[in-house]
Amino acid sequence: MRVSPRKVIAALVAAIALPLAFTTPVQAGGVDDAFAKILVKQVKGSNVQKHLNALQAIANANGGTRAAGTPGYNASRDYVAGKLRQAGYKVTLQPTDFVEGWVENSAPVLNLTAPGAKTYVPNDDFFTFQPSPAGDVTAQVQGVDLTLPPTPTPTSTSGCEDADWAGFVPGRIALVQRGTCAFAAKVRNAGNAGAAGLIIFNEGQPGRTDAFPLDIGEWRAGIPMVFADFAVGNELASTPGATVRLKVDSTLTLGKSDNVIAESRFGNPRNVVMAGAHLDSVTAGPGINDNGSGTAAILETALQMKLFPVRNKVRFAFWASEEIGLLGSEQYVDSLSQAEQDKIKVYLNFDMVGSPNFAYKLYDGDDSDNAGSPAGPPGSAEIEKQLERFYDGRSLGHVGTDFDGRSDYGPFIAVGIPSGGIFTGAEGIKTPEEAALFGGTAGVAYDVCYHQACDTTANINATALDVNSDAIADSMARFAFNLSAIPPRS
C-alpha cells in the first residue's frame, strides 16, 4: 500500500507534539508557544505577496474588479478554495444572497388613513429605502423606543436593541427613529418582531431633519420600508391610534455569491478557533489592500499550519459580499444553531492589514482605548491582550480601534462570540501622534486608494503586510492550542 508523504509527515508531527498538547500549556515555552514560533517563521511576507499577485491577475482578467457576483469574485473564490483543498482542508462553499438588481416601478405611497386623512409627498416627505421589497399594507403604526423631543446630539437607539421590541404587536407598521445604530440593523429587528412595514424617520437635530434616498443593502425583513423626514415621524408618533397605508412597488432581483469555509482535519470540534477576511472587492477596483491583504494573510497562515496537530478545531472563512453589507458573514452566523455558535470560542477578523500609510490598530476588546463603541463580548479583551503581546515582543507600537460595525466581526459580536483582530486604516486621516509612532505622513489617509481603482499591488506597504501576517500566524497558533485565557461563554 502506498502512503502519501503528507500523511507520513503529519503522523510524525503528531507523534512529537501530541504528548505536549495534552499538558496545560499556559506558561512560556508551552506547546502553543513552540508552534507559534514555528508558524511565524513559516508565514513569509513574500508568499503572502504571491497570493496578492494572483488576486491582482484575477482582477486584471475580469474587468478590474473582484466584486461579489462578478466573474472576478468567482475566480477569487476558486483560487482560494483550490489552495485550501490542495492543503487538505475540508472546504465548503456556502451560497449567500445579495441584491443583484432593484427597480422602483412607481412612486411609493404613505398616507394617514385614520384618524383623519393625510397624504405625504413621495420623494420629498419620504423616500423608499433601496432595496425595499414590494408590499402594500394598511395597519396601525407603533413607535419603537422613540426619543421625542430629540436630544441635542444624536443618541437615539430606537429599534437597535431586542428590548425595544418587547411590546411590539406583530402585524403593525413599525415607526423607528434614526439614531446610533445602522439602518440595516433596525430593518432586521423589525422583521424579526413581525412588523408588516417599516417607517424610519430622521432623528430631528439640525442637519438630521430631512429625508433623502438611501441604499442600505438590506431586504431580508421582506417588508415595505421607507425613510421619512422628522416632521412626518413626529406627527405620526403624536397621533394616537395612527393608521397608515404604506405601499412600495418594486422589483427585487437576488444573486448568489459563495463564502469559502475551510476547516482543519485535527482539533476538538467543540472548541473552534476561527479567522475571517472578506474576499470581495468593491466594483470600482481590484481590492488588493481591501481586502486582498487580509485574504492573502489568512490563506498563507492556513496553508502553513495544515499539518499542525492542533488541540482546537481551526476554521478559516473568506466572506462574500462584505462590501455590500456584511452579507456573507451575517448569513453564515444566521445559519448556525445556538449550539454551533457556542462552539466558536474565538473569532479573529482581518480586514485591510497592508495600508500604505498604516497604523497598527488592534480591535479594542475592552473599550479601554477609545470612547464611543462598546466593548466586545467577554473574551474580546483577552484576544486584544494576546495581539498586544506580539507587537510588544517586537517593540512595535500599537493603538486601539473601535468595533464600529464596519467589518465582518459585527455578526459574531452580535451573538456574543469573543472577537478581535487587526486593522491598518482606511479613509481615516493619520494623526501626528500616529505618524510619530508608526512613521508615514500625518494629515493623509491611511489608504488614499480606499475603494478606488488604484487599490492594486502597488498600494500595499510590504512592512505592514509582513508584520501583520506574522501577528496573524502567532495568534492563530496560540489559540489553536490553548484557549485557557478565554472565559467560558455563559
N, C-alpha and C positions, 0 to 999 in steps of 0.2 A: 504494500500500500504506500502511495506517495503522499508525504505530509508536506504541506506548504511551509516555506521558510517563515512566513509571518506567524503561523501558529506555534512554530518552534520557539521563535523569539518571545512571543507572548507568554509561553509556558515558562521560559527561563526567567523572564522579568517577574512573573507572578511568584515563582518559587523563591526568588530572593526577597521580594518585597512584602508578600502577604503576611509572613510572621510578624513583621514590624507593624503592618497595618492594623493588626488586632490588639496592639497595645494602645495606650491613650496618648496620642502624640501632641500634647499641649505645650511641652517645653521646647525651647530652641534645640534644634538638632533632631526633632522627631521626623517621622516619615513624610509628613506634609512639607516640612522644611526641605528635606532632601529632594523630593520630587519637584518642588517649586524651583529649586536651583537648577535642576536638570532641564525643566521645561523652559525657563527663561533663556538658557543658553541655546536651546534648540529653536526657539522662535526668533528668527533673524529678520531684521527690517528689510533686508534685500529680498527675502522670499515673500514678505507681505507686499512689497512693491511689485513683484511679479503678478500677483493677483490684481493689483490696481491696473497694471498694464493690460491685463486680459479684459477687465471691465471697460477700459477705455477703448480697446479694439472692438468690443461688442457694440459700444455706443457709436463708434465711427461707422460701423457696418449697418447701423439701423437708425439713420436719420439724426444722429447726435444725441439720442436720449435713451434712457432705460426706465422710463415711467411705467407705472402699472398699466396693464392692458395693451402694451406695445410689444412688437417683436423683440425690442431691446431688453425688456424685462424678462420675457420668456427665455431668451438666450442667457441672461444672467442667472436665472433660476437653474437652467440646465447645467451651466458651468459649475455652480456651487454644489448642486446635488450630485453631479458626476464625481467631483473630487471627494466628496464625503463617502459616497458608496464605494469608491476605489479603496478608501482607507478602512473600510469595514464597518462603518456606522449603519445602524438601522435608519433609513431615510424615508420620511413620509412627506408627500406633497399634500397640503391641506387647502382645498379650494376656498376662497373667500370672495365675497361680493363687493363690488364697488359700482358707483354710478357711472355708466358709460355715456348716457345721454339724458337730457331733461329739456322738455319744451313746455312752455305755458301756452295753452291753446286759446284762452280767452281771459279777460280780466277777472281777478278774484272778487268775491263778494263778502262783505262784512256788514251786516245790518242788525241793529237793535230791533227786536220784534215785540218785546214786552219787558216792563210796562211802557207803553208808548211805542213810538217807532222812530228810527233814525237810520239814515244811510251814510256810511262812511265812504270816503272817496278813495278808490284804489290807486296805488302808485302816488299817493300824496299822504293821506292819513295812515295808510298801511301798505305794506308790500308782502307778496308771497315769499316765504323762505324758500330759496332754492336748496335742495331739490325736493320740495314738498310732494308727497303722493297726492293723487286726486281724491277728492271727497266733498260731500255736500251734507252738512249736518246742522240741524237746529236743536239747540239744547241750552239749558241754564248754564250760566258762567259761574265758576267758583274760583275765587282768589286763592293763591297759594303762597302763604308766608310773605305777604306784601309789607313794604315799609313806606307808609304814606302818612304825612308828607315825607319825601325823601330826605335823607341825611345830607349835610353839606358836601360830603365827598362820597364816592361810590363805596357802599358797604353791603348792599342787599345780597342775601344768599337765597333769595326766593327760588324755590324749586331745585336747589342744589343738593339738599340732604334728604335721605329717606324719611326722616321725621317730618319734613314739610308736608308729606303726602299722606300722613296717618289718617286724617279725617276726610280725605278726598272721596267724593261719590263717583264711582265708575259710571261712564256714560255722559258726564258733564264735559263742558269745554273748559279747559284749564286756563286761567289768567295768571301769567307769571311775569315778574318784573326782571328786567335786565340787571345784572349785578356783577358779582366777583367770580363766578364760575362760567365755563364755556356754554354757549348756546346749545351745543350738541348734548351736553350732559343734561340740561333741562328737558330737551326733547326726549331723550331715552327714559328719563324718570317719568315724564308724562305718559309715555306709552306703557311703562310698567305699572302705573297706577290705574290704567284703564280709561284714560281720557279719550273722548271721542274727537276732540280737536284741541288746538293749542294756539293761544294768542300770547306772544311775548311783547311787552311794551317797554319803551326806553325808560331809564331809571328816574330821570327828572331833574338832575343837576344841570347847570349851564353847560352847554355843549353835548348834553345827553338827553335831549327832548324830542328830536325829530326821528321819524322812521326813515329807512333807506334800504335799498336792495342788498341782500346778503346771501352768499353761498356758504352754507355751513357743512356741506358734505354729508349730512345725516338725514336718513329717510326711514330708519328701521322701526320707528314707532308706528308707521303705517297709517298716519292720520294727517288731515289737512292742517297746515300751520302757517301763521303769518306773523310779521313783525310790525307793530303799531307804534305810533308816537305816544309820548307820555300823556297827552291830553285825552286820547282815546282810552287808554288803560285806566287812568284816574277816574274818568266818567263811568266806565263800566263797573269799577270797583266800588264806587259810591252810589250805585243804583241797586237797591235791594231787589233780589229776585231777577236780575237782568237775564234775559234770554236773547240769544243772537242766532242768526243764520250765518254760518261760515262755509264758504264754498271755494275750492281750488280746482281748476280744470287744467290738468297737466298730463303729459305722457312721460313716464319714467322708464328708462331702459337700464337694466343692470348687466354688468360684465363680470367675468371671473378672473381672479388672479391668485396664484398659489403661494402660501407660506411654505418654506422649506424647514422641516424639523428633523434634526439628526440626534440620535441617542446612542450612548456608549453601550457596548456589549457587557461591560463589567459594572458593578456597583449595585447597592441596595436600592431597589425601585421605590421603597417607601421614603427615601431621602434623595430628592432631586436637586441638583445644583444646575442652574440654568443661566446661559448667557444669550443675549439677543442683540441684533443690529438690523436696521431696516435695509432692505435690498433695493428698493426702488429709488429712482431719481425724480426730480421734477421734470415736466415736459420740456423746459427751456434748455436743459443741458445734460451732460453725462453723469453728473453727480459723483465725482470721484472723491472729494472730501465728504460730501453729504449725499450718501453715506457709504461710498465705496471704502472709505478708510476703516470704519467700524466693521464692515463686512469682511474685508481682507484680513484684519487683525484677528477676529474670532475664527475665521476659516483656517488661518495658519495655526492658531492655537489648537484647534480641533485636530488638524492633521498631525501635529507633532505629539499630541497626547493620546493617539489612537490605541497604543498598546499599554498605556498605564493601567495597572490593576487597581483602579480607584475603589475606594470604600463606598462612596455615594454615587448614584447614577448621575451622569453628566448629560445635559441636553443643550444643544445649540439651536437657536432659532434665527431664521433670516426672514424678516417680515415683509409682506406685501403691503402696498397702499398706505404706508405711513404718511406720505406727503399729501394725501387727500383725506386725512382724519384719523390716523392710527387704526385704520380699519382691520389690517391683518392681525395685529396683536389683540385688539378688542374682541374680534370674532374667535380668536384662539382661546382667550381666557373665558369667554362666554360659553364655549363648547365644553369646558371642563366641569365635571361634577364637583361638589364640595370636597369629596374625598380626594379627587385628583388635585384640586387646588392646594389642599393641605399637605400633599406630598412635596410640593415645591418649597424648599426651605430657604432658598436664596435666588433672587433674580438680579443679574448684572446687565446693565444697558450701556451700549457703546455706540453713540451717535455723534459723528464728527470728532475724530481723535488726531487729525493731522492738519489743523487750521494753519494757514501761512503766518499769521500774526498771533500765535497761540498763547493761551494761558493753560496751566494745568488746573482744571476745575473738577472737584470731586463733589458728587451729589451729597447735599447736606442732610444726612440721615437724621440728625437730632435737632436741626434748625438752630444750631449754636452760632453759625457764621453769618447768616443772612436773615433779615426780618422779612416777613411777608407770607411766603408759602409755609404750610405746616410741615412738621417733621414727618418722616416716613413711618411706616408701621414698625412695631418693635422688632429689633434685629437690624434695622437700617443703619443705626448709629454704629453698630459693630462692623458692618460692611465698610462704612466710611473710615473707621479706625484702621481696618486691615489695609485699605488702599493707602492711607496716610503713612503707615509703617514702611511701605515700599518706597515712596518718594523721600521720606525722611532718611531711609537707609542709603539713598544716593545723594543726600544733601541737596535735594531739589525742593524748591518752594512749591506750595500749592494753596489754593483758595477754595472756599465752598461755593456751590452754586445751587440755587433753589430747585426743588421739584415743582416746576411751574406748569406741568401738564403738557409740554410740547413734544414729548417723545414717548417711546413705547413702554417706559416704566409705568405710565399712567394707569392702564388697566390692571396691572399687578398690584400697585399700591391700593387701588380701589377695593380690592378683595382681601387686603391685609397681608400680602406677601412681602417679606423684607426685601428691600431693593436698594441698589446703589449703582455706581458706575463713574465714567469719566467723560468729560466734555471739554473741548478746546475753544469753544466760542463760535458764534455765527455772525449775525449782522450787528451785534452789540459793539460798543466802542471800548477799546482798551484804555484803561486808566493809567495815569502816570505811575501810580503805585505798582500796578501790574507790569508795566514796562521796566521798572527798576528790578522787579523780582524775576521776570522771565525773559527780558530782552524784548526786541521788537519795537514797535512805534506806538506811542501814546496818541490818542485822538483819532486813531484809524480803526476801522472794523477788524475784528479777529479774522474774518474771512470776507474780503472785498468781492469775491466771486460767488458769494452765497446765493443759491437759486438762480444762477446765471449760466450762460453757455461757456464762460471761461473757467468753470469748475472742472478742470481737466487734471491730468497728472502733473502739470506744471504748477498747480495750485496747492501742492502738498508740501508741508515742512517735514523733511526727512527725519530730523532730530525728534520732533514731537511724535511722529509716527512710530519710530523705533522705541522710544522710551515708553510710550503708552502701550505698545504691543507687549513689551516686557511686563508692564504692570498688569495687563490682562492675563498673561500667562501665569504670573505669580499668584494672583488672586484665585484664578480657576483651579490651579493645582492645590492650593491650600484648602479651599472649601471642598474640593473633590475628595480629600482625605480626612478632613477634620471640620466638623460643624459645632464643636463644643462652645464656641463663643456666641452662637446664635440661640437666643432664648426660644423655648418651645412655644408654638402658637397655641393660644388658649381656645 
